[in-house]
Amino acid sequence: MANGRQANRELTEVLNQLWRLDTNRLKPGTDYRISLQGKAGYVAPGSNQARDRAQAPLFAYVNEKKLHNIETFAHFINLLDNYETSTGVSEMATSEELQENRLFIDAIMKTEVMKCAHKYLVKKGQSPADPGQFKRQLYDIWFRLYHRDKKGGEDSCGFEHVFVGETKYGHEIIGLHNWVQFYLQEKHGHVDYKGYKARDNKDLPDEDDHVLNLQFSWKDLVKPIGGSFIGVSPEFEVALFTIIFLMSTEKMTSVVVKVDEYVLELVVYRHGRAIGTAYPKLLSSNNRDL
């Protein structure tokens, strides 16, 4: 198996249950099309210069009408413009934005994916059985504001970092591991896809792969490599990363799992009782090392 690490059997089992239940996942080639193009090169630490190995955008097509017609995606998209992306700049959440957070949690809690995750976490003694209390737990993990930059006010939260993306001191991109945000930022000319990342002399990832390692620029800064699920629903990502977060008390948790055909390393950092960051790293697909 990739990197010589064995997949965590119990987590592999529960995450595959979530995968099978993710009926809101979009279908590659039908609901969206991506264009992988060239393999991205090395970017030196601290550098924001990257050779562009992809002349065209990553997303050639996304059925936006379908996205907006799926309740969880629609609520998710409403949240993407609620944040100040620079760390050190305090977030000022309006009552309308706070309500949008709650509506998103209400929407994902109606899905079989989140019901399955909740049931598992209750069984493991990590979450309250009462759905209302579980929603509050989710809110604290994903939306409770905290200090990422010690100098400023409450400038970040798990949702903003993982799904929206942030810039640190104007020098580096942190977070931004979500395909919908990537697509929307690319569509508006803010993201420039530079190519896919894979280890030397290994197979090209497929354009129907649901997990990719990407290189891109955003706000004139380069992200040398960022792992992202592609096409999956927001409830799938929230469920998956919430489980990894709650099943460990470590500052950084890294587990290897096999979800569908993908061998993944799932990485979650905690920030007190909230998520600091969370992302997938594709290790192999279709039993081929990448």
VENTA-V795631 format. One record per residue. N is the residue number from 0. RES is the residue in one letter. PHI is phi in radians with two decimals (none if undefined). PSI is psi in degrees with one decimal (* if undefined). BURIAL is + if it has 9 or more other C-alpha atoms within 8 Angstrom, else -. Layout:
n->{N/N}
res->{RES/RES}
phi->{PHI/PHI}
psi->{PSI/PSI}
burial->{BURIAL/BURIAL}
//
This chain:
n->{0/1/2/3/4/5/6/7/8/9/10/11/12/13/14/15/16/17/18/19/20/21/22/23/24/25/26/27/28/29/30/31/32/33/34/35/36/37/38/39/40/41/42/43/44/45/46/47/48/49/50/51/52/53/54/55/56/57/58/59/60/61/62/63/64/65/66/67/68/69/70/71/72/73/74/75/76/77/78/79/80/81/82/83/84/85/86/87/88/89/90/91/92/93/94/95/96/97/98/99/100/101/102/103/104/105/106/107/108/109/110/111/112/113/114/115/116/117/118/119/120/121/122/123/124/125/126/127/128/129/130/131/132/133/134/135/136/137/138/139/140/141/142/143/144/145/146/147/148/149/150/151/152/153/154/155/156/157/158/159/160/161/162/163/164/165/166/167/168/169/170/171/172/173/174/175/176/177/178/179/180/181/182/183/184/185/186/187/188/189/190/191/192/193/194/195/196/197/198/199/200/201/202/203/204/205/206/207/208/209/210/211/212/213/214/215/216/217/218/219/220/221/222/223/224/225/226/227/228/229/230/231/232/233/234/235/236/237/238/239/240/241/242/243/244/245/246/247/248/249/250/251/252/253/254/255/256/257/258/259/260/261/262/263/264/265/266/267/268/269/270/271/272/273/274/275/276/277/278/279/280/281/282/283/284/285/286/287/288/289}
res->{M/A/N/G/R/Q/A/N/R/E/L/T/E/V/L/N/Q/L/W/R/L/D/T/N/R/L/K/P/G/T/D/Y/R/I/S/L/Q/G/K/A/G/Y/V/A/P/G/S/N/Q/A/R/D/R/A/Q/A/P/L/F/A/Y/V/N/E/K/K/L/H/N/I/E/T/F/A/H/F/I/N/L/L/D/N/Y/E/T/S/T/G/V/S/E/M/A/T/S/E/E/L/Q/E/N/R/L/F/I/D/A/I/M/K/T/E/V/M/K/C/A/H/K/Y/L/V/K/K/G/Q/S/P/A/D/P/G/Q/F/K/R/Q/L/Y/D/I/W/F/R/L/Y/H/R/D/K/K/G/G/E/D/S/C/G/F/E/H/V/F/V/G/E/T/K/Y/G/H/E/I/I/G/L/H/N/W/V/Q/F/Y/L/Q/E/K/H/G/H/V/D/Y/K/G/Y/K/A/R/D/N/K/D/L/P/D/E/D/D/H/V/L/N/L/Q/F/S/W/K/D/L/V/K/P/I/G/G/S/F/I/G/V/S/P/E/F/E/V/A/L/F/T/I/I/F/L/M/S/T/E/K/M/T/S/V/V/V/K/V/D/E/Y/V/L/E/L/V/V/Y/R/H/G/R/A/I/G/T/A/Y/P/K/L/L/S/S/N/N/R/D/L}
phi->{none/-0.92/1.07/1.25/-1.74/-1.40/-1.21/-1.22/-1.16/-1.15/-1.17/-1.01/-1.13/-1.23/-1.23/-1.23/-1.08/-1.07/-1.03/-1.14/-1.44/-1.40/-1.27/-1.51/-1.13/-1.40/-1.67/-1.12/1.49/-2.02/-1.50/-2.74/-2.32/-2.02/-2.19/-1.21/1.02/-1.57/-1.46/-1.21/-1.65/-1.34/-2.11/-1.13/-0.95/1.45/-1.54/-2.08/-1.91/-2.44/-1.21/-1.48/-1.69/-2.45/-1.30/-1.78/-1.10/-1.15/-1.63/-1.41/-2.82/-2.41/-1.37/-1.16/-1.06/-1.11/-0.96/-1.27/-1.54/-1.67/-0.96/-1.18/-1.12/-1.06/-1.18/-1.07/-1.07/-1.06/-1.47/-1.22/-1.81/-1.62/-2.21/-1.54/-1.33/-1.44/-1.19/1.58/-1.86/-1.04/-1.46/-2.05/-1.39/-1.43/-1.09/-1.13/-1.17/-1.11/-1.14/-1.08/-1.03/-1.18/-1.13/-1.12/-1.11/-1.02/-1.17/-1.21/-1.21/-1.40/-1.48/-1.12/-1.04/-1.27/-1.10/-1.16/-1.09/-1.07/-1.03/-1.12/-1.17/-1.14/-1.04/-1.52/1.28/-1.79/-2.44/-1.23/-1.22/-1.15/-1.01/-1.12/-1.21/-1.14/-1.06/-1.15/-1.10/-1.07/-1.05/-1.13/-1.19/-1.81/-2.05/-1.12/-1.31/-2.56/-1.52/-1.60/-1.73/-1.08/-1.33/-1.68/-1.51/-1.27/-2.03/-2.74/-2.72/-1.01/-1.07/-1.04/-1.12/-1.23/-1.69/-1.70/1.72/-2.43/-2.05/-1.87/0.96/1.21/-1.99/-2.59/-1.53/-2.17/1.35/1.06/-2.01/-2.06/-1.25/-1.20/-1.07/-1.03/-1.05/-1.17/-1.18/-1.16/-1.04/-1.57/1.42/-1.60/-1.87/-2.15/-1.22/-1.79/2.45/-1.55/-1.94/-2.67/-1.22/-0.98/1.04/-2.01/-1.14/-1.18/-1.13/-1.54/-1.38/-1.84/-1.18/-1.64/-2.44/-2.40/-1.82/-2.11/-2.08/-2.78/-1.98/-2.64/0.95/1.15/-2.04/-1.86/-1.77/-1.07/-2.73/-2.46/-1.50/-2.65/-1.25/-2.16/1.51/-1.26/-1.40/-1.10/-1.15/-1.11/-1.17/-1.07/-1.09/-1.04/-1.28/-1.12/-1.09/-1.05/-1.08/-1.34/-1.50/-2.51/-1.93/-1.23/-1.09/-2.28/-2.04/-2.32/-2.22/-1.76/-2.38/-2.00/-1.93/0.96/-1.68/-1.84/-1.59/-2.16/-1.78/-1.79/-2.04/-2.33/-1.85/-1.73/-2.20/1.17/-1.71/-2.19/-1.42/-1.50/-2.68/-2.77/-2.81/-1.69/-2.12/-1.30/-1.70/-2.79/-2.51/0.93/1.08/-1.92/-1.22/-1.67}
psi->{153.8/138.5/8.8/8.2/134.6/143.9/140.5/114.4/-45.8/-45.9/-36.6/-42.0/-48.3/-36.7/-30.1/-30.8/-45.5/-41.7/-47.0/-31.2/-8.7/73.6/-15.3/-1.0/135.2/151.8/124.0/141.6/-17.5/-59.8/-22.8/157.8/136.7/157.8/102.5/-39.9/-129.4/163.9/126.1/150.8/-172.8/138.8/123.3/145.1/132.4/-7.4/148.3/29.4/124.1/133.4/132.1/108.5/10.6/105.8/-29.4/164.2/160.6/-44.9/111.8/-28.5/137.7/133.2/88.0/-31.4/-43.0/-43.9/-48.4/-18.4/-8.9/120.9/-45.5/-39.9/-42.1/-45.5/-37.2/-46.8/-35.2/-25.4/-16.9/-20.3/17.5/4.7/147.9/114.7/-14.1/129.1/151.7/-11.1/117.8/141.8/133.7/91.3/127.9/164.9/-33.6/-41.7/-38.4/-39.0/-38.3/-37.3/-46.9/-38.2/-36.7/-47.0/-41.0/-42.9/-45.3/-29.7/-15.1/-13.8/152.6/-30.2/-50.8/-32.7/-39.3/-44.9/-42.9/-46.7/-43.7/-45.3/-34.0/-45.3/-34.8/2.2/21.6/-14.3/150.7/145.7/-31.5/122.7/-36.7/-42.0/-35.5/-38.6/-39.5/-38.0/-44.1/-41.1/-45.5/-38.9/-40.7/-31.1/-12.7/125.6/145.7/172.9/113.9/-38.7/121.8/-25.5/-34.7/-163.4/-157.9/106.3/3.8/165.6/167.8/-44.1/-47.6/-46.8/-52.6/-47.5/-30.8/-44.1/151.7/163.3/139.0/116.1/20.1/13.1/-24.2/153.2/131.4/141.9/-144.7/69.5/24.8/135.3/-32.6/-45.8/-42.1/-48.5/-47.1/-39.4/-36.7/-43.3/-36.1/7.0/12.9/-28.1/137.3/108.8/128.7/-15.9/168.9/157.7/132.3/156.4/154.3/143.3/27.0/168.9/151.0/135.0/155.8/155.8/-3.8/9.6/139.7/2.4/131.4/152.5/121.3/153.5/135.9/164.7/150.0/128.9/42.5/13.8/152.0/135.1/107.7/-36.8/133.5/127.3/141.4/137.7/149.3/128.1/-16.9/162.0/157.9/-33.1/-32.9/-46.2/-43.1/-44.8/-50.1/-50.7/-29.8/-41.9/-48.5/-42.8/-48.7/-20.6/5.6/150.5/4.8/153.7/-39.8/127.4/132.5/119.7/145.6/129.7/159.3/108.0/118.9/-122.0/5.3/126.8/118.7/148.8/122.2/124.3/128.3/127.1/138.3/150.8/85.2/-122.5/16.4/168.4/129.8/-52.0/162.4/132.8/157.5/147.8/120.1/120.9/-43.0/162.4/143.8/35.6/17.5/136.2/142.1/*}
burial->{-/-/-/-/-/-/+/+/-/-/-/+/-/+/+/+/+/+/+/-/-/+/-/-/-/+/-/+/-/-/+/+/+/+/+/+/+/+/+/+/-/-/+/-/-/-/-/-/-/+/-/+/+/+/-/-/+/+/+/+/-/-/-/-/-/-/+/+/-/+/-/+/+/+/+/+/+/+/+/+/-/-/-/+/+/+/+/+/+/+/+/-/-/-/-/-/+/+/-/+/+/+/+/+/+/+/+/+/+/-/+/+/+/+/+/+/+/+/+/+/+/+/-/-/-/+/+/+/+/-/-/-/+/+/+/-/+/+/+/+/+/+/+/+/+/+/+/+/+/-/-/+/+/+/+/+/+/+/+/+/+/+/+/+/+/+/+/+/-/-/-/+/+/+/+/+/+/+/+/-/+/+/+/-/+/+/-/-/-/+/+/+/+/+/+/+/+/+/-/-/-/-/-/-/+/-/+/-/+/-/+/+/+/+/+/+/+/+/-/-/+/+/+/+/+/+/+/+/+/+/+/+/+/+/+/+/+/-/+/+/+/+/+/+/+/+/-/-/-/-/-/-/+/-/+/+/+/+/+/-/-/+/+/+/+/+/+/+/+/+/-/-/-/+/+/+/+/+/+/+/+/+/+/+/+/-/-/-/+/+}
//
